[in-house]
Amino acid sequence: MSTWPPCAMLYDGSFAGFLTCVGESFRQKVYPFYFLSPGVEQISLYPILETPTDQALAKSVYRSLEETVSSTFRRLITYSFLTCLPQRERTMFDLIYLAFHQALPQDLTDDRVLLLTRAIQHLTHEAHQLKGFVRFADYGGVLVGQIAPKNRVLPLLRPHFCQRLPEEAFLLHDKTHREGLFYADRKWKIRPVDHLDLDRPDQAELQCQALWRRFYQTIAIPARHNPKCRMSHMPKRYWDNLPEMQSDPMSTPQ
């Protein structure tokens, strides 16, 4: 156990911000028991250390994760940050501290390693599912898709959709984490998107969605209708963003 005095670290919620916290904790020899983000009301019994993001320090810590430990460990930390694991930063920091001061647990059933490993499995599984459940709509030549994932899956979805749609301009909006993947002219970026206000699609797009909805309904076999089986392969939490699961907007009065 560390002899460093405990504290709570307030940072901007970004990965670079977390790496800055790691660097500052090692520099100041304090042990963060809580990581706080702006806008999240939490009470801490420990002194709060405000930690502005330092890009140079973050890059230095990021390099050290591989140089001092291993590339596998750096991947573990990077992917862990994208998960929806509660207080994931504390578990991540515990492992980083062990790796730099003692030795990283080699037993994969170690509680700290297992907790992050399972969270990453949930992250990658969700990203894999969404590769098949993302639906884009044409808004004036720009394809727009919306998802509501539990994890921050956009970095994992980026290579798939940028390769599948290399000549298109598109936006994939993560409503849960209020960020978007923007792609155009073979360049991409992930940026915050607090709110996405979209106009009604044009008639051609609505007709395309109606055709897809009709196809989905036509290939169904009524005698083999099995709602439980469908929900196991198409989780219900994805339905809000699937046009085939919605009523036909073209049939509603204007």
SULQUIKA-V81369 format. One record per pair of residues at least 4 apart in sequence whose C-alpha atoms are under 8 Angstrom apart, sorted by sequence separation. I is the first residue (numbers start at 1). J is the second residue. If there is no record, write none. Layout:
BEGIN
I_J / I_J
END
This chain:
BEGIN
13_17 / 14_18 / 15_19 / 16_20 / 17_21 / 18_22 / 19_23 / 20_24 / 21_25 / 22_26 / 23_27 / 24_28 / 25_29 / 26_30 / 36_40 / 44_48 / 54_58 / 55_59 / 56_60 / 57_61 / 58_62 / 59_63 / 60_64 / 61_65 / 62_66 / 63_67 / 64_68 / 65_69 / 66_70 / 67_71 / 69_73 / 70_74 / 71_75 / 72_76 / 73_77 / 74_78 / 75_79 / 76_80 / 77_81 / 78_82 / 79_83 / 84_88 / 87_91 / 88_92 / 89_93 / 90_94 / 91_95 / 92_96 / 93_97 / 94_98 / 95_99 / 96_100 / 97_101 / 98_102 / 99_103 / 109_113 / 110_114 / 111_115 / 112_116 / 113_117 / 114_118 / 115_119 / 116_120 / 117_121 / 118_122 / 119_123 / 120_124 / 121_125 / 122_126 / 123_127 / 124_128 / 125_129 / 126_130 / 127_131 / 128_132 / 129_133 / 130_134 / 138_142 / 139_143 / 149_153 / 153_157 / 154_158 / 155_159 / 156_160 / 157_161 / 158_162 / 159_163 / 160_164 / 161_165 / 162_166 / 174_178 / 175_179 / 183_187 / 184_188 / 201_205 / 202_206 / 203_207 / 204_208 / 205_209 / 206_210 / 207_211 / 208_212 / 209_213 / 210_214 / 211_215 / 212_216 / 213_217 / 214_218 / 215_219 / 216_220 / 221_225 / 226_230 / 227_231 / 228_232 / 229_233 / 230_234 / 231_235 / 234_238 / 235_239 / 238_242 / 242_246 / 243_247 / 248_252 / 12_17 / 13_18 / 24_29 / 25_30 / 53_58 / 64_69 / 65_70 / 66_71 / 69_74 / 83_88 / 97_102 / 98_103 / 99_104 / 105_110 / 108_113 / 109_114 / 138_143 / 139_144 / 161_166 / 173_178 / 174_179 / 183_188 / 201_206 / 220_225 / 230_235 / 231_236 / 234_239 / 240_245 / 11_17 / 25_31 / 36_42 / 65_71 / 66_72 / 98_104 / 108_114 / 137_143 / 138_144 / 173_179 / 174_180 / 182_188 / 183_189 / 239_245 / 240_246 / 11_18 / 25_32 / 66_73 / 81_88 / 136_143 / 137_144 / 173_180 / 181_188 / 182_189 / 239_246 / 65_73 / 66_74 / 80_88 / 81_89 / 105_113 / 136_144 / 137_145 / 172_180 / 173_181 / 181_189 / 182_190 / 65_74 / 95_104 / 136_145 / 171_180 / 172_181 / 181_190 / 182_191 / 11_21 / 34_44 / 135_145 / 136_146 / 171_181 / 172_182 / 180_190 / 181_191 / 134_145 / 135_146 / 171_182 / 179_190 / 180_191 / 9_21 / 62_74 / 80_92 / 134_146 / 170_182 / 171_183 / 179_191 / 180_192 / 134_147 / 169_182 / 170_183 / 179_192 / 180_193 / 169_183 / 170_184 / 178_192 / 179_193 / 77_92 / 168_183 / 169_184 / 178_193 / 179_194 / 168_184 / 169_185 / 178_194 / 95_112 / 167_184 / 168_185 / 178_195 / 94_112 / 95_113 / 167_185 / 167_186 / 154_174 / 166_186 / 173_193 / 91_112 / 162_183 / 7_30 / 9_32 / 13_36 / 126_149 / 158_181 / 173_196 / 5_29 / 6_30 / 7_31 / 8_32 / 11_35 / 13_37 / 92_116 / 162_186 / 4_29 / 5_30 / 6_31 / 7_32 / 8_33 / 9_34 / 10_35 / 11_36 / 12_37 / 13_38 / 91_116 / 126_151 / 143_168 / 145_170 / 147_172 / 149_174 / 152_177 / 4_30 / 5_31 / 6_32 / 7_33 / 8_34 / 9_35 / 10_36 / 11_37 / 12_38 / 127_153 / 131_157 / 142_168 / 143_169 / 144_170 / 145_171 / 146_172 / 147_173 / 148_174 / 149_175 / 150_176 / 154_180 / 4_31 / 6_33 / 7_34 / 8_35 / 9_36 / 10_37 / 11_38 / 24_51 / 126_153 / 142_169 / 143_170 / 144_171 / 145_172 / 146_173 / 147_174 / 148_175 / 149_176 / 154_181 / 8_36 / 10_38 / 88_116 / 123_151 / 141_169 / 142_170 / 143_171 / 144_172 / 145_173 / 146_174 / 147_175 / 148_176 / 216_244 / 2_31 / 123_152 / 124_153 / 127_156 / 131_160 / 142_171 / 144_173 / 146_175 / 147_176 / 21_51 / 69_99 / 123_153 / 127_157 / 213_243 / 20_51 / 69_100 / 85_116 / 213_244 / 20_52 / 68_100 / 124_156 / 212_244 / 213_245 / 20_53 / 17_51 / 20_54 / 23_57 / 85_119 / 209_243 / 17_52 / 20_55 / 23_58 / 84_119 / 209_244 / 213_248 / 8_44 / 17_53 / 80_116 / 83_119 / 154_190 / 16_53 / 17_54 / 20_57 / 80_117 / 83_120 / 8_46 / 10_48 / 16_54 / 19_57 / 20_58 / 23_61 / 210_248 / 7_46 / 8_47 / 9_48 / 10_49 / 11_50 / 16_55 / 19_58 / 22_61 / 80_119 / 83_122 / 84_123 / 6_46 / 7_47 / 8_48 / 9_49 / 10_50 / 11_51 / 12_52 / 18_58 / 19_59 / 76_116 / 80_120 / 83_123 / 210_250 / 6_47 / 7_48 / 8_49 / 9_50 / 10_51 / 11_52 / 12_53 / 17_58 / 20_61 / 76_117 / 79_120 / 82_123 / 7_49 / 9_51 / 11_53 / 16_58 / 19_61 / 16_59 / 19_62 / 206_249 / 207_250 / 206_250 / 35_87 / 34_87 / 35_89 / 35_90 / 34_90 / 33_90 / 32_90 / 139_201 / 15_78 / 138_201 / 139_202 / 137_201 / 15_81 / 84_150 / 83_150 / 84_151 / 138_205 / 83_151 / 84_152 / 137_205 / 82_151 / 83_152 / 82_152 / 18_89 / 22_93 / 82_153 / 148_238 / 147_238 / 147_241 / 146_241 / 133_238 / 135_241 / 134_241 / 135_242 / 134_242 / 135_243 / 133_242
END
